Amino acid sequence: MNEVLKCIMSRGSIRAFEKREIPHADLELIAEAAIHAPTGMNKQLWQFTVLRNKELMNRLAAAIGKALQRDDYNFYNPDTLILTSNERDNPHRIEDCACAMENIYLAAHSLGIGCVWINQLKGICDEPEIRALLREIGVPDNHIVLGSAALGFPAAGPRDIERKRSIVWCE
């Protein structure tokens, strides 16, 4: 099996991270992988906001927790959070960001970095307190955050999950 397939088959979501900083060069590679994802009509209307500032990350988590009425919301305490956003009027916004998120996960995994999809912002990013924080970290007002990747060095490996064989062959 080639390296790409090994990476795809062995990747899993990580929800517990070591208190260790991801090297900047690794984050640059992960961000570069994101911008190499396909986009509808090659419009590339997305933005990737790499959030490393713990104080801002904690404020954003607190605002999300308040909106969701969850006291313990914390993104799983990652070293880094990458927010993927896209123009709200782009008809391909969800697909574009989903492809980029997969590239982020595979690139991170190939570098020994764990990650998990954070999905809550999609429906609440226009709440006033949350939008103010998104604006503060550089997310444009005309963007919706469609997913975020919480990244860090894994404190433990991914759970072994049996995959459903939902494949239909029509030959």
C-alpha positions, 0 to 999 in steps of 0.5 A, spaced: 500 500 500 502 506 498 503 512 503 497 516 501 493 510 502 496 508 509 495 515 511 488 515 509 486 508 512 490 509 519 487 516 520 482 517 526 480 523 530 484 525 536 480 528 542 486 528 547 492 532 546 499 533 549 501 540 552 506 541 546 507 546 541 506 544 533 512 547 530 510 553 525 513 549 519 509 543 520 503 548 520 505 552 514 505 545 511 498 543 513 495 550 511 499 549 504 495 542 503 489 546 505 489 551 499 491 545 494 484 542 495 479 542 489 474 548 489 467 548 485 469 552 479 476 553 482 474 559 485 478 558 492 473 563 496 475 560 502 480 563 508 484 558 513 484 562 520 490 559 524 489 560 531 494 559 536 493 565 541 490 561 547 486 567 550 483 568 543 481 561 543 479 560 550 474 566 549 471 563 542 470 557 546 467 560 552 462 564 547 460 558 543 459 554 550 454 560 552 451 560 545 450 552 546 448 552 553 454 548 554 459 550 560 465 545 559 466 547 551 473 547 550 475 545 543 478 539 546 484 544 548 488 543 542 495 547 541 492 550 534 485 551 531 484 552 524 478 555 522 475 554 515 471 559 512 467 561 505 463 566 502 456 565 505 453 566 498 458 561 494 454 555 492 460 550 493 462 553 500 460 547 504 464 542 499 470 546 498 471 547 505 470 539 506 475 538 501 480 542 505 478 539 511 480 532 509 487 535 506 488 538 513 487 532 517 491 527 512 497 532 512 497 533 520 496 525 520 502 524 516 506 529 520 504 525 527 499 531 529 492 529 531 486 533 529 478 532 530 473 536 526 469 542 530 463 543 527 459 548 532 460 554 529 457 553 522 450 555 525 452 560 530 457 564 527 453 570 526 451 570 533 453 577 535 458 575 541 461 570 536 461 574 530 465 580 534 470 575 536 471 572 529 472 579 526 477 580 531 481 574 529 480 576 521 474 572 519 471 576 514 463 578 515 461 575 509 464 568 511 461 562 514 465 558 518 464 551 516 468 547 520 474 547 524 480 543 525 483 542 533 490 540 532 495 537 537 500 532 538 496 526 540 496 524 548 493 517 545 492 514 539 485 514 535 480 509 537 479 503 533 473 503 529 470 498 525 468 501 518 461 500 515 462 496 508 457 501 505 459 499 498 455 497 492 458 494 486 454 495 479 458 492 474 
